[in-house]
Amino acid sequence: MDDLSVLITFAVSLTGALIFGYIAFRVKLSPIIGSLLAGIVVGYGPVGKIVHRLLMDRDAEITVIDLNLDTIRQLRNAGHAAIYGDVLRSGTLVEAGIETSGSLILSADVEDAAEIITQARLLNPELRVLVRCTHLRDAPALRRAGAAVVAAGEAEVGVALAEAVTAADPMACGDAAEHREAIRRSLYERPED
């Protein structure tokens, strides 16, 4: 009986994600709205958990793909859509609903991320892809593959640490945010080595 309830929950969640994704497409909602209505998170490590929680708090329909079977079972038991599978395997993204999803979030630093992005965008050219990587040097290739947002650990940790050091700085909040964004742009737009 428990397996049946998990399957029903999964089916209802996926159906809801498909319906919301279709509605967002038909009424031409902004990519941000579509991303919140239906999305796929690849990887449920610390970053994936944070992304999942924040999006679920905003009533997003999220499907998680992960290779840890215990994690998938826990997510399903909690009523969340989750697929056990390798995102590099043909069919895993399709099973997750990539064709109608508003966004794909690669929350793990995946070696073949550029290939995943390329394949996902072939299945859904309107897809908004957000990807995490460890090194800034990987960001240009991920953007060329079609990522709309790239978050490199090196840059984000550096910005967060600098922000913590300057927290007592009298710079106005808006000016500080603008300064952080200028620093991020300069870091990510660095020419390739």
Helices and strands as residue ranges (DSSP letters): H 2-26, H 31-37, E 38-42, H 46-56, E 61-66, H 69-77, E 81-84, H 92-96, E 103-106, H 113-123, E 128-133, G 136-138, H 139-145, E 149-152, H 153-165, H 173-188
